[in-house]
Amino acid sequence: MAKSKKRKSKKRNSRETAVMRAPRNPLALNPLMRRGGAHQQSNSAQRAAARREVKQMARDSGYFILSH
């Protein structure tokens, strides 16, 4: 019986096998960008704010007499 020779596997350089990726967006990883912005009011909140504003204007002008 013939003995089989074991082959040594060559270690490949990680740079050779790595897939080239697109460069990352440096602004997307900025910690200040993670804070986000102010969210928009819901439609019902906008209507309520408009109603309050109209009532306040009516109270200030004295033109309308509102019940309540």
C-alpha positions as CSV (number, residue, x, y, z in Angstrom):
1,M,0.0,0.0,0.0
2,A,1.3,3.4,-1.0
3,K,1.2,6.1,1.5
4,S,-0.6,9.3,0.3
5,K,1.2,12.5,0.8
6,K,-0.6,15.2,2.6
7,R,-0.6,18.5,0.9
8,K,-0.1,21.6,2.8
9,S,-2.7,24.2,2.1
10,K,-1.4,27.6,1.3
11,K,-2.9,30.4,3.4
12,R,-4.4,33.0,1.1
13,N,-3.9,36.6,1.7
14,S,-7.1,38.1,3.0
15,R,-6.7,41.0,0.5
16,E,-6.7,38.6,-2.4
17,T,-9.9,36.9,-1.4
18,A,-11.8,40.0,-0.1
19,V,-14.5,41.4,-2.3
20,M,-14.0,45.1,-3.0
21,R,-16.9,47.1,-1.6
22,A,-18.1,50.6,-2.3
23,P,-16.7,53.2,0.1
24,R,-18.9,54.0,3.0
25,N,-20.7,57.3,3.3
26,P,-18.8,59.2,6.1
27,L,-21.9,61.4,6.8
28,A,-24.2,58.4,7.4
29,L,-22.0,57.3,10.3
30,N,-21.6,60.7,11.8
31,P,-22.9,60.5,15.5
32,L,-24.6,63.8,15.2
33,M,-26.7,62.5,12.3
34,R,-28.1,59.7,14.5
35,R,-30.0,62.2,16.6
36,G,-32.6,62.7,14.0
37,G,-34.8,65.7,13.5
38,A,-38.1,66.9,14.9
39,H,-41.1,64.9,13.9
40,Q,-44.1,66.4,12.2
41,Q,-47.3,66.9,14.1
42,S,-50.2,64.5,13.3
43,N,-53.1,65.9,11.3
44,S,-55.4,65.9,14.4
45,A,-52.8,67.9,16.4
46,Q,-52.5,70.4,13.5
47,R,-56.3,70.8,13.4
48,A,-56.5,71.3,17.2
49,A,-53.7,73.9,17.1
50,A,-55.6,75.8,14.3
51,R,-58.8,75.6,16.4
52,R,-57.0,77.0,19.4
53,E,-55.4,79.8,17.3
54,V,-58.8,80.8,15.9
55,K,-60.4,80.9,19.4
56,Q,-57.5,82.9,20.7
57,M,-57.8,85.4,17.9
58,A,-61.5,85.7,18.5
59,R,-61.0,86.3,22.2
60,D,-58.3,88.9,21.6
61,S,-60.4,90.8,19.0
62,G,-63.7,90.7,20.9
63,Y,-65.4,90.4,17.5
64,F,-66.9,86.9,18.1
65,I,-68.8,85.8,21.2
66,L,-67.9,82.2,21.9
67,S,-69.8,80.0,24.2
68,H,-67.6,78.0,26.6
